[in-house]
Amino acid sequence: MKQSRIMSMAEAAANVVVGYVLAVATQIIVFPWFGIETGLTEHLTIGLAFVGVSLARGYLLRRVFEAIRMRNVE
């Protein structure tokens, strides 16, 4: 069964929100272990960078797998 566009958008949005929260929470916990002290603003900004990289990675991998799928259909 094919996923609707609305559900695809909802999944992508949920993935971004959860990824951002996890990135920031992980930084807040892990950074002090390495002696890295930053404020909340820095954590939020770094989290956005991680989200951007994650979005690009997810998009590229999805396109690669779609290309493989289409090649196997022919």
C-alpha positions in Angstrom: 0.0 0.0 0.0 1.3 3.4 -0.9 1.6 6.2 1.7 -0.4 9.3 1.1 1.4 12.6 0.6 -0.1 14.1 3.8 1.0 11.1 5.8 4.5 11.3 4.2 4.7 15.0 5.3 3.4 14.1 8.8 6.1 11.4 9.1 8.8 13.7 7.8 7.8 16.5 10.2 7.6 14.1 13.2 11.1 12.8 12.3 12.5 16.3 12.2 11.0 17.3 15.5 12.0 14.1 17.3 15.5 14.3 15.8 15.9 17.9 16.9 14.8 17.2 20.4 17.1 14.1 20.6 20.1 16.1 19.2 19.7 18.9 21.7 19.1 16.5 24.7 22.1 14.4 23.7 24.3 17.5 23.5 23.2 18.7 26.9 24.1 15.3 28.4 27.2 14.4 26.4 29.0 17.8 25.9 29.9 18.1 29.6 31.6 14.7 29.6 34.1 16.2 27.2 34.5 19.5 29.0 32.4 21.4 26.4 30.3 24.0 28.2 27.7 25.8 26.1 24.5 27.7 26.7 21.0 26.7 25.6 21.2 29.0 22.5 24.3 27.2 21.3 22.7 23.8 21.9 19.7 24.8 19.9 21.9 26.2 17.0 24.1 23.1 16.9 20.9 21.0 17.0 19.6 22.8 13.9 22.9 22.0 12.1 22.4 18.3 13.0 18.8 18.4 11.7 20.0 19.9 8.4 22.6 17.2 7.9 20.1 14.5 8.9 17.5 15.9 6.4 20.0 15.9 3.6 21.2 12.4 4.5 17.6 11.0 4.7 16.6 12.6 1.4 19.7 11.4 -0.5 19.3 7.8 0.8 15.6 7.8 0.0 16.4 8.9 -3.6 19.1 6.3 -3.9 16.8 3.5 -2.8 14.0 4.7 -5.0 16.4 4.7 -8.0 17.4 1.1 -7.1 13.7 0.1 -6.8 12.9 1.7 -10.1 15.8 -0.1 -11.8 14.6 -3.4 -10.4 11.0 -2.8 -11.7 12.1 -2.4 -15.3 
